[in-house]
Amino acid sequence: MSYLSDETLVQLAQEYGTPLYVYNANQISEQYNKLQSAFKKVNARFFYACKALSNINVLKYIESLGASLDCVSIHEVQLGLKAGFAPDRILFTPNCVDFAEVDEGKKLGVNINIDNISILEQFGSKYKGSYPICIRFNPHIMGGGNYKISTGHIDSKFGISIHQLRHIERVVKTTGLNIEGIHMHTGSDIKDVNVFLQGLEVMFELATHFPNLKFIDLGSGFKVPYQDGDVQTDIDLLGEKVAEAFAAYQQETGKELQVWFEPGKFLVSESGYFIVKANVIKQTTATVFVGVNSGFNHLIRPMFYDAYHRIRNISNPKGSDRIYTVVGNICETDTFAWDRTLNEVREGDFLVFYNAGAYGFEMSSNFNSRLKPAEVMMLDGDAKLIRRRDTFEDLLRNQVI
Ligand SMILES: *Cc1c(COP(=O)(O)O)cnc(C)c1O
């Protein structure tokens, strides 16, 4: 993998200021190639789940790789179109939106994935079989690293329960809906290939109920390593098993189905580096804090998901090991990491958070009236500013004064 070096990151921090998000496009394409190679024995399509990172320059780059796009809001759909994705390369998978938003997606000509019976009925009544759609099921399989990012369990608001199949069939039969796809997405950070394979078994069973079916969408949730020794989803093994399963299905039924995936984290997580500056070193009775010029308003994953992000002091990579608690400047508990061994940190040093590409900038806010960071994209070693740092005026934009 072509990781960015300490020297490059320090240079970027000096040139563009901190806090700064940097995305290395070459790593995105390396991840995309891994997927393509893992699933080469099956007819697969990959829809990048752009809620992970939706800067239009990143979208354009991913479009240029040949990937398709998974969108969860109509505005993501509009961004995708603006980035150059043709409508048939966009999949719209909204949840709890009103019918008008689904209708808007239909007008824009994108693939539509429906995840509740109310919308299914409305869509069927209005369009009958004239516009093929996909149905999102909840297969009731536990997957995902933690409860907040699991979507397949019994309490989940996502998808239509497989136990409601009869009800779906009633709606489909009565309205003449044309079902070309069935979908599941059971969560994020799924280590175990078997979660996907169990899901696939359920999907094959459902498939027999939809004669026009063209694809099965297995969603995403591929786990990437966040710390040394972390288990990650074995994509190659999954590719082998999925290819075997589809071949067997084809043999049994005579039908060749496509398999779709919606990787978010897998494509962009490792490409992202978040650089901050150590503002103060503060010794208390219990610990030594490094207070940095950022906070959970810029990278919320540690506070929100208890997520672990590897951190390094790139200004003093040979300094002796010291133990620190790394905190942000937000006026509320704002801890990035407890008891982290870092090369000695001096005030003014740059620290980098790794795996900051997915759900980093994307979940940032202006809490505490702080400005959002700038974003830079690296391609073949060349840096390009892809979002200017917020200014004070941005805080007032839309406020009526
Ligand atoms: C969030 C999401 C994804 C992407 O999940 P990752 O864990 O980032 O790969 C895929 N599909 C849907 C429907 C999603 O909501």
The ligand as an SDF file (V2000), in Angstrom:
LIG
                    3D

 15 15  0  0  0  0  0  0  0  0999 V2000
  -23.2780    3.0310    5.3780 C   0  0  0  0  0  0  0  0  0  0  0  0
  -23.7460    2.1320    4.3200 C   0  0  0  0  0  0  0  0  0  0  0  0
  -22.8230    1.3850    3.5770 C   0  0  0  0  0  0  0  0  0  0  0  0
  -21.3320    1.4480    3.8060 C   0  0  0  0  0  0  0  0  0  0  0  0
  -20.9050    0.8200    4.9510 O   0  0  0  0  0  0  0  0  0  0  0  0
  -19.3240    0.6990    5.2510 P   0  0  0  0  0  0  0  0  0  0  0  0
  -19.2350   -0.0160    6.5370 O   0  0  0  0  0  0  0  0  0  0  0  0
  -18.7760    2.0850    5.3180 O   0  0  0  0  0  0  0  0  0  0  0  0
  -18.7100   -0.0450    4.1380 O   0  0  0  0  0  0  0  0  0  0  0  0
  -23.3130    0.5690    2.5800 C   0  0  0  0  0  0  0  0  0  0  0  0
  -24.6380    0.4880    2.3130 N   0  0  0  0  0  0  0  0  0  0  0  0
  -25.5530    1.1930    3.0000 C   0  0  0  0  0  0  0  0  0  0  0  0
  -26.9720    1.0720    2.6500 C   0  0  0  0  0  0  0  0  0  0  0  0
  -25.1400    2.0280    4.0280 C   0  0  0  0  0  0  0  0  0  0  0  0
  -26.0560    2.7250    4.7200 O   0  0  0  0  0  0  0  0  0  0  0  0
  1  2  1  0
  2  3  1  0
  2 14  2  0
  3  4  1  0
  3 10  2  0
  4  5  1  0
  5  6  1  0
  6  7  2  0
  6  8  1  0
  6  9  1  0
 10 11  1  0
 11 12  2  0
 12 13  1  0
 12 14  1  0
 14 15  1  0
M  END
$$$$
